[in-house]
Amino acid sequence: MARERLDSEQFAGARQPKRANTHRQLRVAEELRHALTKILQQGECRDPAIHDASIAVTEVRISPDLRNATAFVMPLGGKNATEVIAGLKRSSAFLRRLVAREVPLRYAPQLAFALDGAFAQADRIAALLVRPEVVYDLGRPGTRSENDREAS
């Protein structure tokens, strides 16, 4: 018993691996995403950078204590992305108040906004897949794996 206590105390200061998001974190993040999408679609913000912009909220990540949330957004068409992010940061307190009305939580989370890079990454991968050398490699009969042959 004393041995177990020493082992646990020994590793108490060690860096813990990052835990996966809990079901509650995922559920609250999705509720926040829906609320932000609704608020931005209704055009309730008066900031000129985001008032007339169509903004897609692609993902919300929330801290384990549910007090900080990062919303990943992308203006449709990708136009004026830096201006939109700046406008959202300026309006974060107002948006926090509106989100607090929509999502019943004990504490309304602090909102941070970031540009979603998933669209740029998808475009880069699509561009790579149409390159001639990649098309050639994908089309060669000797490059298929055993799993690919069985699925055909």
N, C-alpha and C positions, 0 to 999 in steps of 0.2 A: 504494500500500500504506500509506504514511504517512497519506494522506488518510482511508482507511477506519478506521484506528486512532483518529484524532482524532474522527471522527464517533461511533464507538462509545463512546469515553470521554466525549464531550460528553453523551450521553444516559444514561450509567450512573447518574447521580443522579436522573434523571427518574422519576416515579412510573410503575410498571409497571401495566398493566391487570390486573384480576383474571382469573386463569386458570380455565378450566372444570375441574371435578373429573375426575381421571383415572379410568380403568377400575378401577384398584386401590382408589382411595378409595371409589368406589361399591360395590365388592364387599365391602370391609371394613366399610363402614357398614351394608350389608344384613346381614352376619353378626352385627354387634353388635346390630342391631334384633331379629333372631331370638333371639339369646341373652338379651337383656333381656326379651323377651316371655315366653320359657320360664321364666326365673327369677321373674318377677312372677306368672305363672300358678300356679306351684308354691307360692307363698306362703312363700318362704324368708326373707323379711324379717320381723323381729319388731316393727318400728315400727308402733304402733297405727294411724297414719294410712293406711298402705298395706297392712297385713296382710289386711284383709277387703275392700279395694277392688279392683274390676275395672278394670285400667288398660290402655289401648291405647297401644302405642308405634307412632306413625304414621310417624316418620321419624328417621333419625340422620344428622347431618352431621359429618364428621370433617375435621380440619385436614390440610394436605398432608403434614406429617411424621408423621401417624397417632398423635400423642400427646394430642390433645384431641378429645373428641367431645361433641356436644350432642344429646341425645335429646329429641324433641318428643313429649310424651305428652298423653293426654286420659283422664280417668276416665270410664268409661261412664256415660252419663246426665248428665255434666257436674257432678255433685254434689261438693261439698267440694274443688274444684279447687286452691284455694290451700293447703289443708291437705295434700293429696296431694303437691304440688310441694315443700312444706317438708319433708315426710317423706322424699321421694326425695333431697333435698339432704342431709339428715342421714345418710341411709344410703348416700351415694355411694361412700364408701371400701369398705364391705362389698360393695356391688354390683360395684365395680371388681374386687375379688378373685374374685367368682364368675364374672364375665365373662372374666377372665384364664384361668380353668380351661376355659371353653367355647370360646374363640376363640384359636387358637395364634398369638400375635404376639410379637415380641421385647419390646415394651413394652406393658403394659396402658394404654390411654388413660385420661386423667382424664375423668370423666363429669360433665357438667353437664345439668341438666334444665330444660326450658321448656315452658310450656303451648302446645299447638298451636292456633293461631287459625284453621285452615282450616275447621273445622266452623262456627264463628261466621260466617266469611266466606260459606260456602255457604248458611247460613240467611238472611243478609242479601240475597244475590243472589236466592234463591228468593222472599223477601218482595217484592223489587222487581219480579220478573217477574209477580206476580199483581196488582199495582196496576192499577186500571182504565185509567189513561192509557197504560200500557205495553201492556196487552192490546189496547187500541184501536189503538195504533200497529202492533202486530204483525199485527193482523187486517185492516188496510187493504190493498186490492189494489195501490195505487200505491206502496207502500213496499218492495216486493220488488225485489231486485237482479237483474241479468241471470243471475248464477250460480244464484240460487234458482229462477228460471223454467226454466232448462235442466235442473235436477235433478228438477223435478216431472214 
